[in-house]
Amino acid sequence: MRIIKLWRLLYKILLALVIVVFYFLTATFAFILPVNKYKKRKILTKIYGFWGAAFLKLLRVKVNLTGNSYSKEKTWYIMSNHVSFLDIIIIMTNFRTAFITSMEMKKRFLLGQICTVAGCLFVDRRKITTLKNEIPEISGALKNNLNVCFFPEATCANGVELLPFKAALMSAVAGTGAEILPLSIMYKKINKRPFTTDDFREIGYFGGMKFAPQFIKLLALKSLEVDVEILEPFDPVNLEYKGIRDKVYDIISTRYYRYIDEIRSAGSK
């Protein structure tokens, strides 16, 4: 039985590598196209959306999209809770969006290269001087009708509680005409059984966890079911950046903590 499980894992690792290689080839081709950076990023969102869907199929991840209707005719500044690098693949597959990520991520081997050819917007949240140059880049993407997504916690949380939301990048939406789209990502089943708070350690990427071991854990799973709830969207006009942060936090935390209560209650039965 162990040999069979090992072969299944090796097979999935091989397929995952194939997906990554073909992603790099197609994304690199799009990355060098002689078009402006916003059109290029729109092309890239379709490419990594396609390969993201292939990766979710490999992992047997079922995503249930619920809640308010999502209009492709609008431009969205998407914000979500964050517990796993799987969150990124889930969002990229269901929403055509560019991502904001950190300069630290850009420097990481493989992950940095993946983010670069995906057309990610890199920021250094710790330096106000650099943010003054980076925020206009985000605003420019939104003005050019490109959806942009970021995680206001700035890093992965432990799943049981949300980290404080950062306000700095909220100001990028001002004057762009984009609306705020809050999401709540909620893991509901793992290996066909109800998800519990202990399972965040199986799918998460927090508290000093290493990427490779957590990636192997995901590949070893038989299945995963995730609810992505589109919460109340809103127009940020007349709100300053801290007001946007507080409103987004209230919307996401209200739904997310209800979810935590639900899986705790189910686990205690």
C-alpha positions in Angstrom: 0.0 0.0 0.0 2.8 2.4 0.9 4.5 1.6 -2.4 1.3 2.5 -4.3 1.0 5.8 -2.4 4.6 6.6 -3.1 4.2 5.9 -6.9 1.0 8.1 -6.9 2.9 10.9 -5.2 5.9 10.6 -7.6 3.5 10.6 -10.6 1.8 13.8 -9.3 5.2 15.4 -8.7 6.1 14.6 -12.3 2.9 16.1 -13.7 3.3 19.2 -11.5 6.8 19.7 -12.9 5.4 19.3 -16.4 2.7 22.0 -15.7 5.4 24.3 -14.3 7.6 23.9 -17.3 4.8 24.5 -19.8 3.7 27.5 -17.7 7.2 28.9 -17.9 7.4 28.4 -21.7 4.1 30.0 -22.5 4.4 32.8 -19.9 8.0 33.6 -21.1 6.8 33.8 -24.7 4.0 36.3 -23.6 6.4 38.1 -21.4 8.7 39.1 -24.3 5.8 40.1 -26.7 6.3 43.7 -28.0 3.1 45.1 -26.5 2.6 47.5 -23.6 2.9 46.1 -20.1 -0.8 46.3 -19.3 -1.8 44.3 -22.4 1.0 41.9 -21.6 -0.3 41.4 -18.1 -3.8 40.7 -19.4 -2.4 38.0 -21.7 -0.5 36.6 -18.7 -3.6 36.4 -16.5 -5.2 34.1 -19.1 -2.1 31.9 -19.3 -1.6 31.3 -15.6 -5.4 31.0 -15.2 -5.2 28.1 -17.7 -2.3 26.4 -16.0 -3.7 27.1 -12.6 -6.8 25.2 -13.5 -4.7 22.3 -14.7 -2.8 22.4 -11.4 -6.1 22.4 -9.4 -7.3 19.4 -11.4 -4.1 17.6 -10.6 -4.6 18.2 -6.9 -8.3 17.4 -7.2 -9.3 20.7 -5.7 -13.0 21.5 -6.2 -13.7 25.2 -5.9 -17.2 26.4 -5.2 -17.7 30.1 -6.2 -20.6 31.6 -4.2 -22.0 35.0 -3.1 -22.5 38.2 -5.0 -22.3 38.2 -8.7 -18.9 38.9 -10.3 -19.0 41.1 -13.4 -16.3 40.8 -15.9 -17.3 44.2 -17.3 -15.9 46.0 -14.2 -12.4 46.5 -13.0 -11.7 45.1 -9.5 -9.2 45.7 -6.7 -9.5 42.2 -5.2 -8.7 41.5 -1.6 -8.8 38.2 0.4 -7.8 36.4 3.5 -4.6 34.3 3.0 -3.5 31.0 4.6 -1.9 29.0 1.7 0.0 29.5 -1.6 -3.0 27.5 -2.9 -5.1 30.7 -2.4 -3.2 32.3 -5.2 -3.9 29.5 -7.7 -7.6 29.4 -6.7 -8.0 33.2 -7.3 -5.9 33.3 -10.5 -8.1 30.5 -11.9 -11.4 32.1 -11.1 -10.6 35.8 -11.6 -8.5 37.2 -14.4 -6.2 39.3 -12.2 -2.6 40.5 -11.7 -1.1 40.0 -8.2 0.7 42.2 -5.9 3.5 40.4 -4.0 6.6 41.3 -2.0 10.2 42.0 -3.1 11.2 39.2 -0.8 9.1 36.8 -2.9 10.8 38.1 -6.0 14.2 37.0 -4.6 13.1 33.4 -3.8 14.3 30.7 -6.1 11.7 29.4 -8.5 8.8 31.2 -6.7 10.4 34.5 -7.7 10.8 33.4 -11.3 7.2 32.2 -11.4 6.0 35.6 -10.1 8.1 37.6 -12.5 7.0 35.9 -15.7 3.4 36.1 -14.4 3.6 39.9 -14.5 3.2 40.4 -10.8 3.5 43.9 -9.2 6.3 43.8 -6.7 6.2 46.1 -3.6 8.3 46.6 -0.5 5.8 47.4 2.1 8.4 48.2 4.7 9.8 51.2 2.8 7.5 54.2 2.5 10.0 55.8 0.0 9.6 52.9 -2.5 5.8 52.6 -2.0 5.5 56.2 -3.4 6.8 54.8 -6.7 5.0 51.4 -6.5 1.5 52.7 -5.7 1.2 54.6 -9.0 2.2 51.4 -10.9 -0.8 49.6 -9.2 -3.0 52.6 -10.0 -1.9 52.5 -13.6 -2.9 48.8 -13.9 -6.4 49.5 -12.5 -6.8 52.6 -14.8 -6.0 50.3 -17.7 -8.8 48.0 -16.8 -6.6 45.3 -15.3 -7.9 43.6 -12.2 -5.4 43.6 -9.4 -5.4 41.3 -6.3 -3.5 41.5 -3.1 -3.7 40.0 0.4 -4.1 42.8 3.0 -2.6 40.6 5.7 0.7 40.9 3.8 1.6 37.3 4.6 -0.1 34.0 5.3 -2.1 33.7 8.6 -2.5 30.5 10.6 -6.1 30.0 9.3 -7.7 30.3 12.8 -7.4 34.0 12.9 -6.9 36.9 10.5 -3.8 39.1 10.8 -4.3 42.9 11.0 -4.9 44.3 7.5 -2.3 46.8 6.2 -3.6 50.1 4.9 -0.7 51.4 2.7 -1.7 49.8 -0.6 -5.4 50.7 -0.2 -4.7 54.2 -1.6 -3.8 52.7 -5.0 -7.4 52.5 -6.0 -8.1 56.2 -5.6 -9.1 57.9 -8.9 -8.9 54.7 -10.9 -12.7 53.9 -11.2 -12.1 50.4 -9.9 -14.3 48.9 -7.2 -13.2 46.8 -4.2 -14.1 43.1 -4.4 -13.6 41.3 -1.0 -13.3 37.5 -1.0 -13.4 34.9 1.8 -11.5 31.7 1.0 -12.8 28.8 3.2 -11.5 25.3 3.1 -14.4 22.9 3.7 -13.3 19.3 3.0 -10.0 17.5 2.9 -9.7 13.9 1.6 -13.6 13.9 1.5 -14.0 14.6 5.2 -14.9 17.9 6.9 -12.1 20.3 7.3 -10.9 21.1 10.8 -8.7 23.8 12.3 -5.9 21.2 12.7 -5.9 20.8 8.9 -4.6 24.3 8.3 -1.2 22.9 9.0 -1.7 20.5 6.1 -2.5 23.1 3.5 -1.1 26.3 5.0 2.2 28.2 4.5 2.7 30.1 7.7 4.8 30.2 10.9 8.2 29.5 9.2 6.9 26.6 7.1 9.1 25.6 4.2 7.7 25.7 0.7 8.9 22.3 -0.5 7.5 20.1 2.3 4.1 22.0 2.2 4.0 21.5 -1.6 4.6 17.8 -1.2 1.8 17.7 1.4 -0.6 19.2 -1.0 0.3 16.8 -3.8 -0.2 13.9 -1.3 -3.8 14.9 -0.6 -6.6 12.8 -2.2 -8.9 15.8 -2.6 -9.8 19.2 -1.3 -12.9 21.3 -1.5 -12.9 25.1 -1.1 -15.6 27.7 -0.9 -14.7 31.1 -2.4 -17.4 33.5 -1.4 -17.6 36.8 -3.2 -18.6 39.3 -0.5 -20.2 42.7 -0.7 -18.3 44.8 -3.3 -18.2 48.5 -2.9 -17.1 51.7 -4.6 -14.2 53.3 -2.5 -15.0 56.8 -3.7 -15.2 59.2 -0.7 -13.2 56.8 1.5 -9.6 57.4 2.5 -7.2 54.5 2.6 -7.7 53.7 6.3 -11.4 53.8 5.8 -11.1 51.3 2.9 -8.9 49.0 5.1 -11.4 49.1 8.0 -14.4 48.4 5.7 -12.6 45.5 3.9 -11.6 44.0 7.2 -15.1 44.2 8.6 -16.6 42.5 5.5 -14.0 39.7 5.3 -13.6 39.1 9.1 -17.4 38.9 9.6 -17.7 36.0 7.1 -14.4 34.3 7.9 -14.9 34.1 11.6 -18.4 32.7 11.0 -16.7 30.0 8.9 -14.2 29.3 11.7 -17.1 28.9 14.2 -18.8 26.5 11.7 -15.8 24.1 11.4 -15.1 24.2 15.1 -18.7 23.3 15.9 -18.7 20.5 13.3 -15.5 19.2 14.8 -16.8 19.1 18.3 -19.8 16.9 17.4 
